Amino acid sequence: MERICDDCIVKINETGTKVKYKPGIVNGGKRLEHDCGVSRSIGYFLEPLLVLGLFAKNPLSIRLKGITNDSKDPSIDTFMSTTLALLRRFGVPSEGLELKIECRGVPPRGGGAVVLSVPIVRTSLTPVIWTDEGMVKRIRGVTFSTRVSTQFELSMIHSARGVFNRLLPDVHISTDHKVGEQAGNSPGYGISLVAETTSGCFISADTAISYGIREETGEIEDDDRKDLMPAEDVGNQIASILLEEIEQGGVVDSTHHGLLFLLCALCPQDISKVRVGKLSPYGIQSLKLIRDFLGVKFDIKPDPASGTVILKCIGLSFRISSERTTWSNEMQTSKLACWNNLFSDTSLQTSKPITNCWLICRLTMLDGYNGQAILKMCC
């Protein structure tokens, strides 16, 4: 946050349970660099960066180092194939919107690097009426392997195609084998799949398998060796997960519910209408945060015929502002009380810290507040 914001202050207490955060103006910038560490993957940081970058004063270009693929967060491949396409649906220009993989990195030691470029939205986002899911017309995907044999990738492709080829003929899964410095610091392999529909929807699923090695012998740790899943099972499992996402219906998969709702809320004061499958816990929490911080409420109506859910809202017409907005004393008191009540809610004590990162993103977008916010964190 301090990298891309001006006059932004973030302080974490010694126990890591509280964050003292003072919002600033989102400046963006070029040739920025940030080490994301190895506790969470780069995908954990990408979602708030994408949203904040759209409303920065200048286009954002940042190099992120860390883990590119793991089993916790969406992979870089999913962001490239699915998330960027979602942003374009809301009028984000394709020129300048890019994500490049320089090096792959998997747990526990990471070593990956990506470069994210985000253009600014000079006016506002485009509201959408997006309820047509369409029919799946093709399956695309990519496998990767770092510091292991390419046979792992071939096995995943064979098992995944064995699931899809019984349903449709247009299936293509490419390989991305990395060696040397581009392979990061830990051995591993994984797969990312995306289904494209006739109406332009992208439904994705991904996973990664990795393990630690002993520095003395270079052998796999005994504890990790027991938990390793064969590559054939990985391909079959992720193909089945993608089919489940498709079966649930909706214009996006469950991992993109929060981003979809936020983009709808930031649109101009016009109606946005979207269809999703069964609301995920992450999606429900996102709706609560949007209501409490942005004041946007969604009209939610289940569709029994398809088993999906249709959501409608009127956006708040969020725009780029080069100057900090000032609040009256009464509004400052009211806003701080709202934050304190929200953070005292035990429902925020979730085992998925992605919601906490999402929360900081929302606070930054309310950069007009001149006071300080105390966030109760559980990660």
Secondary structure, DSSP 8 states (H G I E B T S, - for coil): -TTTEES-EEEE-TTSSEEEEE--EE--EEEEEEE--SSS-THHHHHHHHHHHHTSSS-EEEEEEE-S--SSS--HHHIIIIIHHHHHHTT--STT-EEEEEE--BTTTB-EEEEEEE---SS-----EE-----EEEEEEEEEEESS-THHHHHHHHHHHHHHTTT-S-EEEEEEEE-GGGG-SS-EEEEEEEEEETTS-EEEEEEEEE--B-TTT--B-HHHHHH---HHHHHHHHHHHHHHHHHH-BSS-GGGHHHHHHHHHHS-SSEEEEEESS--HHHHHHHHHIIIII----EEEEETTTTEEEEEEE-------SS-----HHHHHHHHHHHHHHHT-GGG--S-THHHHHHHHHHHHTTT--S-EEEE---
